[in-house]
Every structure is written in C-alpha cells, then in structure tokens.
Amino acid sequence: MSTQLTSEEQMLLNELMKGPRTDHDRIPERVLVNTGMARRVDPGMIEITNAGRTWARMPDVAEELGHARANVHRFERFKASEPARSIFRKMGLLEYLESAQSWRHLRSSIVQFNDPDKGRFVKLAKQCDGVCSSGERVLLHAILYVTDFAWLADKLGGKEVWQRMDRAGGEYRAAVAACIGAEVY
C-alpha cells in the first residue's frame, strides 16, 4: 500500500466517506481498490472500506504509517512491541506471535488456529474485546484486520471502532499503524 495518495485519490476517498459512488474504473478508483481502501460493490459502484475510513479520518495515521515505514517499522518491530505482545498474551496466543516470521505467516497461523468449524480465534478475540482498555481494543481490532478477521472487528465495534482510532496513543498507536499498513499479500 502506498503511503501517499494523489489529490484526486484523496478527493475520491473523501467522497466515498459520504456513501457509495459510481465506479468509473479510472486510476483513482483502481488505486483505492488495490490498496484495500475501497471495494467494488453492485455493478458499477464503489464504496469505502474500514481501512479507507480509518485513513480518511485519521490523517496522522497515514503520516505515522509513512514514518513507520521510513524507519523500517516492519513486522519485527511490531512483533517485539509490548502492546502487540500484551494483546496476544491476553488471548493466550503469544507463541503464535513469537513464532511468526512475517505478517503473512502470522495471518496464516491465526487462520489455521481458528479452524472455521471451531472458531477458536474468534472466541478468544471476543473474550479479549470484553476486557481490553480502549487503547488495547483499538489494537485488537487492528490485529483482527491484519489477520483477515476485519469482519469480526466490524461486528465487535460496529462503525464506532474505526471512528475511535484516536483512542490509541504512543506505542499502541504505532502498533495500530503497523497493522493497517501491513502488506500481507
């Protein structure tokens, strides 16, 4: 994901905050879809995603994300951060974080652990969501996003969770920015 949007892309993102728009399949639409900030819906329509809402509402996250990338704030720094370790420890999954070698590996391990028939990760995340502080909750939802459980973050917090990303400060904010900016694919 690029840390910089052109003015046209930013304008389109701001328009999408108001609701779905016609998809003209031009470069701005393609960029927003390819970066995960928007998605194509009904034929000929495009709408904003949670990642796009977060980016649009918190320009400082975009700035922090660019700063994080510039300072090689990659997976290893996230993995070693106390906020990330704390969340995974609360869920009893610290060994999954410790053994992961990349965002992709973490995502794959968590998806496999979850097991669609058992929903183990989903249950642990729901339990953790109920006991987290407001900053921890923001990070938990960002972790859900990066591990392919964004739908669960939406379900647990509704639109509120993505609107209240400013509740995370300091190291938690940096960890949230790392999750949002992770290139998993």
C-alpha positions, -999 to +999 in steps of 0.1 A: +000+000+000+013+034-009+017+059+020+009+088-003-023+094-022-026+118-050-050+147-045-075+130-069-073+098-049-078+116-016-107+136-030-124+103-041-117+088-007-134+118+009-164+115-014-167+078-006-170+087+031-204+101+022-215+069+006-210+046-024-202+063-058-203+053-094-172+033-103-157+049-135-128+024-134-102+051-136-068+052-119-081+067-086-107+040-083-082+013-092-056+026-067-082+028-038-094-008-046-059-022-050-048-007-017-078-020+002-093+014+009-123+008-013-141-021-028-163-027-058-199-035-049-231-036-070-223-034-107-207+000-115-204+011-078-175+015-054-176+020-016-151+028+011-137+000+033-128+002+070-092+007+061-102+036+039-124+052+066-095+049+091-071+065+066-096+093+058-105+101+094-070+099+108-046+117+085-020+114+113-022+076+110-012+080+074+017+102+085+027+078+112+024+049+088+048+067+064+071+074+093+069+038+105+078+025+070+106+050+066+121+038+099+118+002+089+089-003+114+081-037+099+068-068+113+098-075+136+093-042+155+055-048+158+062-084+170+086-071+197+064-043+208+049-046+243+014-036+231+013-065+205+028-089+230+002-079+256-028-085+233-015-119+221-007-127+257-043-118+268-056-142+242-032-169+252-016-168+217+018-152+224+036-183+210+018-176+176+032-141+176+066-152+187+069-179+160+056-158+131+083-146+107+061-121+087+026-106+085+017-134+061+030-161+084+011-146+114-021-143+093-018-179+081-011-193+116-041-174+131-064-185+103-053-221+107-056-219+145-091-205+142-104-235+122-136-224+106-155-253+121-144-244+157-139-206+156-112-207+183-095-174+174-129-157+171-139-169+206-106-157+221-109-123+203-144-118+215-134-126+251-104-102+249-126-075+234-147-076+265-118-069+289-095-046+269-088-010+277-099+015+250-063+016+235-060-021+237-093-026+220-082-004+190-051-025+187-071-058+190-093-046+161-063-036+140-048-071+147-082-086+136-079-066+104-043-078+096-051-114+104-081-115+080-108-110+106-118-074+098-154-086+097-151-095+134-137-061+143-167-046+125-190-069+144-175-062+178-173-024+175-195-015+146-185+017+129-175+031+162-143+012+164-130+026+132-141+061+142-124+060+175-089+050+164-076+081+182-080+063+215-047+045+209-017+066+218+021+061+219+033+026+213-003+014+208-008+039+180+024+028+163+013-008+165-021+001+151-004+019+122+018-011+115-012-034+113-031-010+090-001-006+068+009-043+067+014-057+033+002-093+038-002-104+003 
